[in-house]
Amino acid sequence: MNNLLSRGLPSKRRQRQLSYFMEISLVGLLFVGLERGSVGVIVNAGMCLAVTQLPPILERDYDLPMDPRLTLWITSAAFLHGVGVVGIPGVTEGNFYSGVPVVSEYWDHITHALSSSVVAAAGYATARAVDQHSEKVFLPPKFMGVIILLFVLAFAVVWELLEFGIGVAATEFGTASVLTQYGVYDTLKDVLYNSVGAVIVAVWGGVYLNDISDAIAERLGLN
């Protein structure tokens, strides 16, 4: 299965290049935010750029094996969110979440599914590490999918509450909101697509996350 899925991916060298390109692009988006004086763009681009630095930090400081596929996965989620907040300077008049009619309908769904898959991967790798390397814990394979789904849904609820809280605070203080919530219907769709990301990881997580699960177990002293 691993070899089959790997055939559809670019080479490791190309994956690294794509990740670097996305990181540099996020730096550019950060400067766009500074030029526009947009707090929302600055904060979102900065957060996305920080997320792209997680793989090298985890590999360097915690000895977790972050191969180019995982790095590209995480970087892609951050990059698409960052681009969505800004749009393409000089090409689009608005951002991809609300300002481009054809794209806006799907961009939020794609980014939620991809971002939630990264969250699900973190939950899967940790849960599998504990399950495989601790004699005191046993998680039936069928139950693992439930754990991942609940983990992602819990994270999604916290995120939506954060968006709501920031929106309320921005309204109260008369400032621009760095995160936007478009109503209850939008929230329900976000949760739905978060679940899609969780299901993807539940089905294919073992293909890419076994090595990092073993490394997490070693860091936790479970081996």
N, C-alpha and C positions, 0 to 999 in steps of 0.2 A: 504493500500500500504506500509506504514511504517513497519508494522509487517511482511508483506510478504518478504520485502527486508532484514529485520533484521535477519530472520531465516537462511539466507545463510552466515551470518557473525559469526566470533568467539565471545566468551563471552567478556564482557567489560574488565574483568581481563586479558584475553588473548590478547586483542587488546592493552592494556597498555604494556604488556610484549613485544609484537612485536615492538611497538614504541621505547621502551627502548633499545631493541636489535639493532635496526637500528641506534639509536643515538650512542651507544657504538661502533658499526661497523664503523661509520663515523669518530669517534675519532681515531680508528685504521688506517683508510685510511689516515688521516691527518699525522700520524706518518710515514706511508709508504712514503708519499710525502717528509717529512723531511729527511728520510733515503736516498731517491733517489736524493734529491736535486732538485726536480721537482717543479718549481714555479706553473705550470699549475695544478698539483695535489693538491698542498697546498692551492691554492686560491679556487679551486672548492670544495674541501672537507671542507674548512673553511666556504665558503658560504652556502653549504648544511647544515652544522652543525648549522649555525646561523638561517637558515630557520626553523629547527626543534625546535628552542627555541621560535618561535613566538606563538604557542598555549599557553604555560604556561604564557608568558608575557601578552598576550591579556586577559587571564582569571584573572591573578593576578592584573594587573594594570588598566584594563579597564572593568572588570566585564562582559566580554563576555563569554557566556557558551560554552566552548570547550569540548564537550563530547569525549570519546575515539575514536569514529568513525571519527570525524573530525580531531583529532590529528593524527590518523593512516593514514588518507588520505594525509595530508600535509607531514607527515614524509616519507611516501612511495615515494612520488614524489621526495623529496630531496635525499633519500637514493638511488633510482635507478639511478639518475643522477650521484651521487658520485661514485657508483660502476662502472657505465659505463665509467667514465673517467679513472679509475685505472685498471679495470678488476679484476680478482681474483689472488692476489699475490701467486706465486708458482704453479698456475694451468694454467693460460693463459699467453701467451707471449706478448700480446698487450691489448689495452683497448677494450671495447665492442662497441665503436663507429666506429672504423676503423681497429682494429687489429685481430678480430675474424670473419672470413668470414661468417659463418652461422648466427651468432648472430647479427653482425653489420648491416645487412640488415633491421632488425626489431627494434633493441634497440632504435635507435634515434626516430622512429615513436612512440613507446610506451611511452618514456619519455616525448616527446612533447605533446602527447595527455593527459597524466596524469598531467603534470605541467600546461598546459593550462586550465585543468578542475579546478585546484585550483585557478587560476587567475579568471576564470569565476565565481567560487563560491563567491569570494570576491565581484565581480561586481554585481552578482545576489542579494546577501544578502544586499548590500548597496542600490541598486535600489529598492528592495522590501520594505526595511525599509522606504524609502522616500515615496514610493507609498502608502503603507498601513497606514502610520501614519501622513501624511501631507495632509491637506485639499486643499492645493494649487496645488498639483501635482496628476495627474491621468495617469497611464500607463496601457493601455489595455493589457490584458493577452497575446494576440498574439504579441504585440509589445515588450513584455519583452524579448522574444527569440531573436529578432532583436538587442535589446540593448546589450545583452550578447555577441552575435556574433561580433558586431562592437567593443565592449570593448576588447575582446580577440584579434581580428585582429589588432587593434591599438597597443596593447601591443606587439603582435608578430612582427609588423613592427619595433617598437622601439628596440626590442631585436635583430632582424636581423641586423639592422643598427649598434647596439653596437658590435655585433660579427664582422661585416665588419670593423668597425673603429679600434677595437683592433687588428685585423689581419694586417691591413695596418700599424698601429703604430709599431707592433712587427717587421714587415719586414723592416721598415725604421730604427729602432734602433738596428736591429740585435739580438733581444731577442726572447725567446719562447712565443708563444701566449697562453693565458689562455683559450681562446674560439676559436673554429675553425669553419670556414665556408667552405663548400665543393663545392660551386658554385651555379649558379642560379637555376639549377634543384633541388638541395638539399633544397634551400630556399623555393621553391614552394611547395615541399613535406612537409616541416616543417609547412608552413602556412595551408596546407590541414589538417594535423593531429591536429594542434591547433584548427581548426574548429570542428573537431570531439569531442574534449574535451568540447568545448563550447556547442555543441548540446546536449551532455550527461547531462550537468548541466541544460540546458534549459528545458529538459524533466523531469528530476528527482530532480532538485534542491529543490523544495518545500518540498520534503520528509525529508530532513536533515537540511535545513537551516532556517526554520521558527523561531526557538528559537533565533538564533543568529541575525536574522533580527530585531526581537523585541528588543533585547538588544542594537543593534546599534541605533535604533530609540530613545531609552531611553537616550543613551549617547549624541545623537544629539539634545535632547530636543524636539522631535517631538511628544511624547506621551502626 
